[in-house]
Amino acid sequence: MDKTVLNRALIDQWRLFHDRDIGLERSALGELGDTLEVEHVLEISGMRRVGKTTLLRQIAEKYYEPDDYYTINFDDDRLMDIVASDFQRIYEILLEEFISETKILLLGYYVLIYYRGE
């Protein structure tokens, strides 16, 4: 995949996620506090359109600073032809543009990457 297209998609997605309305608070949000303290992968799964992305946005808003995480939406048409080798390119772009250390939370087609700056 072309690195310029990938870079543009990642930057656009960062803006879209941060501009997204957080909606009505999901009941699961209150149950996640202790779970998010542990350094492991948390998967939030469910059928389409049930509020997974809204929950992810609420987690990000409640538990993290805006510049301390990054999301990737693999449902983006620009990423439909992604192959395994593109994940290295994604990681390189994120290192250049956004992150230093990472913690990843999975949500359906999303990946939330949390990092602590230096």
LINURFEN-V370988 format. One record per backbone hydrogen bond with DSSP energy under -1.0 kcal/mol. CO is the residue of the C=O (numbers start at 0). NH is the residue of the N-H. If there is no record, write none. Layout:
co;nh
CO;NH
CO;NH
//
This chain:
co;nh
1;5
2;6
3;7
4;8
5;9
6;10
7;11
8;12
9;13
10;14
11;15
12;16
13;17
14;18
25;28
28;31
31;35
37;39
41;105
50;54
51;55
52;56
53;57
54;58
55;59
56;60
57;61
58;62
59;63
64;67
67;114
69;112
71;110
72;75
75;78
76;79
78;81
82;85
83;86
85;89
86;90
87;91
88;92
89;93
90;94
91;95
92;96
93;97
93;98
102;113
104;111
105;43
106;109
108;73
109;106
110;71
111;104
112;69
113;102
//
